[in-house]
Amino acid sequence: MDALIAARQNIISKLIAARLEKGLTQEQLAKKIGVSSQFLGLVEEGKGNLVYGSIKKLKEVSGHSSDYILYGLDDDILKNTNRFLE
């Protein structure tokens, strides 16, 4: 259970960081990812969960990979690995 809580906290911190990096308010980001600003506030407080579609939109808005948002994996490592595999 502790791993689940840690994973959720990681997603919340990545969500907030992405919003602040882009200089967006909760209302602006909520609109971009297809949720209400009230719901986004609950998610940021740890009282709600984003569904896959919203996480996918968050990925697009933030410019970060899903692996970074969900698991905290370094984007540069993933990009370099992808370049190497190509």
MIGUSE-251205 format. One record per residue (C-alpha): residue number from 1; z, y, x. Coordinates in pm, 1 decimal. Layout:
<recs>
> nr,z,y,x
> NUM,Z,Y,X
...
</recs>
This chain:
<recs>
> nr,z,y,x
> 1,0.0,0.0,0.0
> 2,72.2,238.2,288.8
> 3,-288.2,202.0,410.5
> 4,-415.3,299.9,65.6
> 5,-194.4,608.7,59.6
> 6,-308.8,703.7,410.2
> 7,-674.6,660.0,312.3
> 8,-627.0,878.0,5.7
> 9,-453.7,1147.4,212.4
> 10,-745.3,1133.6,457.8
> 11,-996.5,1195.4,179.4
> 12,-788.5,1482.5,43.0
> 13,-762.0,1647.7,384.4
> 14,-1137.7,1607.0,442.8
> 15,-1209.6,1752.1,98.7
> 16,-995.0,2059.5,160.6
> 17,-1130.7,2103.0,514.4
> 18,-1490.8,2080.2,391.0
> 19,-1423.2,2338.7,121.3
> 20,-1261.7,2578.7,367.4
> 21,-1532.5,2523.5,633.3
> 22,-1793.9,2630.1,379.7
> 23,-1582.6,2922.2,258.2
> 24,-1581.9,2793.1,-98.2
> 25,-1321.6,2835.7,-366.9
> 26,-1208.2,2534.6,-567.2
> 27,-1420.9,2659.5,-854.9
> 28,-1733.6,2690.4,-638.2
> 29,-1695.2,2347.7,-479.4
> 30,-1610.6,2188.7,-813.3
> 31,-1934.4,2318.6,-959.5
> 32,-2134.2,2188.4,-661.5
> 33,-1989.4,1836.8,-686.3
> 34,-1992.6,1816.0,-1065.3
> 35,-1624.0,1831.1,-1159.4
> 36,-1406.5,2097.0,-1320.2
> 37,-1204.7,2329.0,-1098.9
> 38,-889.0,2205.0,-1272.1
> 39,-973.8,1847.1,-1181.2
> 40,-1056.3,1941.4,-822.4
> 41,-715.6,2108.3,-802.0
> 42,-553.5,1784.9,-918.3
> 43,-750.3,1588.0,-658.3
> 44,-638.8,1825.8,-383.2
> 45,-278.1,1777.8,-498.9
> 46,-319.1,1399.1,-484.0
> 47,-305.0,1358.8,-861.5
> 48,-668.2,1261.8,-920.2
> 49,-948.4,1067.5,-754.3
> 50,-1310.9,1153.9,-699.8
> 51,-1570.8,903.7,-814.7
> 52,-1852.9,786.8,-589.7
> 53,-2103.7,1040.3,-726.7
> 54,-1871.8,1331.0,-650.9
> 55,-1804.3,1201.2,-299.8
> 56,-2179.2,1170.3,-245.5
> 57,-2226.7,1532.1,-354.6
> 58,-1935.9,1637.7,-131.8
> 59,-2114.6,1470.3,158.3
> 60,-2428.0,1671.7,84.2
> 61,-2240.1,2001.0,43.8
> 62,-2025.4,1956.8,354.0
> 63,-2292.3,1813.3,583.1
> 64,-2052.1,1537.8,686.7
> 65,-2118.4,1166.1,657.2
> 66,-1954.0,952.3,391.5
> 67,-1784.2,759.3,672.6
> 68,-1626.0,1081.5,794.6
> 69,-1504.8,1181.1,448.4
> 70,-1380.6,836.4,346.2
> 71,-1258.6,691.6,673.7
> 72,-1223.6,982.7,915.2
> 73,-1486.1,839.5,1151.0
> 74,-1628.8,1094.5,1391.8
> 75,-1967.5,1228.6,1274.7
> 76,-2095.7,1265.8,1631.9
> 77,-2032.1,900.5,1712.6
> 78,-2216.3,796.8,1396.6
> 79,-2509.9,1030.3,1466.6
> 80,-2537.1,910.9,1826.9
> 81,-2524.4,547.4,1715.2
> 82,-2798.2,609.1,1460.7
> 83,-3015.6,780.7,1724.7
> 84,-2959.8,490.0,1961.7
> 85,-3057.3,237.0,1695.9
> 86,-3375.1,426.0,1609.1
</recs>
